[in-house]
Amino acid sequence: MKYSLEQIDREIVRLKWEGAPSLPGAINYTGMPSGSRVQDEMINIVFQIKKFMDLKEHTKVQMEEIDLILEELKQEPGCENYGKVLKL
């Protein structure tokens, strides 16, 4: 899961280099003409960045839950090394 976080970060950076603003929602869409190809592309990039940021937060929460379970597992008699092995 750590590698997936790194991949998510790479995708966010890649999308930002494609011309997206640094924060999702940083564009004011009111008053913009609709149907513009550039506008559609920017909205798509912002949407993708937002999805990746949400995925990153969800992955972090799952990793924390897994770490807690592995820590609890280490507390069981005879299972001291299971948490270390499973983390690898």
C-alpha positions in Angstrom: 0.0 0.0 0.0 3.0 2.3 0.5 3.8 1.9 -3.1 0.3 2.8 -4.1 0.6 6.1 -2.2 3.8 6.8 -4.1 2.0 6.1 -7.4 -0.9 8.3 -6.4 1.5 11.2 -5.6 3.2 10.7 -9.0 -0.2 10.8 -10.8 -1.1 14.0 -8.9 2.2 15.6 -9.9 1.7 14.5 -13.5 -1.7 16.0 -13.7 -0.6 19.3 -12.2 2.1 19.5 -14.8 -0.6 19.2 -17.4 -1.9 22.6 -16.4 -4.2 22.0 -13.5 -4.3 24.5 -10.6 -2.5 23.6 -7.4 -5.8 23.1 -5.5 -9.0 21.5 -6.7 -11.7 24.0 -6.8 -9.3 26.9 -7.5 -11.1 27.7 -10.7 -14.1 30.0 -10.7 -16.5 28.4 -13.3 -19.1 31.1 -13.1 -19.3 33.2 -16.2 -17.2 30.9 -18.3 -18.6 29.9 -21.7 -19.7 26.3 -21.8 -18.6 23.8 -24.3 -15.0 25.0 -24.5 -12.6 22.2 -25.2 -9.9 23.8 -22.9 -12.5 24.2 -20.2 -13.6 20.6 -20.4 -10.0 19.4 -20.3 -9.3 21.6 -17.2 -12.4 20.4 -15.4 -11.4 16.8 -16.2 -7.9 17.3 -14.8 -9.2 18.9 -11.6 -11.7 16.1 -11.2 -8.9 13.5 -11.6 -6.7 15.3 -9.1 -9.6 15.4 -6.6 -10.3 11.7 -7.1 -6.6 10.8 -6.5 -6.5 13.0 -3.4 -9.6 11.2 -2.1 -8.0 7.9 -2.9 -4.8 8.8 -1.1 -6.7 9.8 2.1 -8.7 6.5 1.9 -5.6 4.5 1.5 -3.9 6.2 4.4 -6.9 5.4 6.6 -6.8 1.8 5.5 -3.0 1.6 6.2 -3.6 3.0 9.8 -6.2 0.3 10.4 -3.9 -2.4 9.1 -1.1 -1.1 11.3 -3.4 -1.2 14.4 -4.4 -4.8 13.6 -0.8 -5.8 13.2 0.2 -4.1 16.5 -2.6 -6.0 18.2 -1.4 -9.2 16.6 2.0 -8.7 18.1 0.6 -8.6 21.6 -0.7 -12.2 21.3 1.5 -14.8 23.0 3.7 -16.5 20.4 2.9 -14.0 17.7 5.5 -11.3 18.3 7.1 -11.6 14.9 3.9 -12.1 12.8 3.3 -8.3 12.5 6.8 -7.7 11.3 6.6 -10.5 8.7 3.2 -9.4 7.4 4.3 -5.8 7.0 7.0 -6.9 4.6 
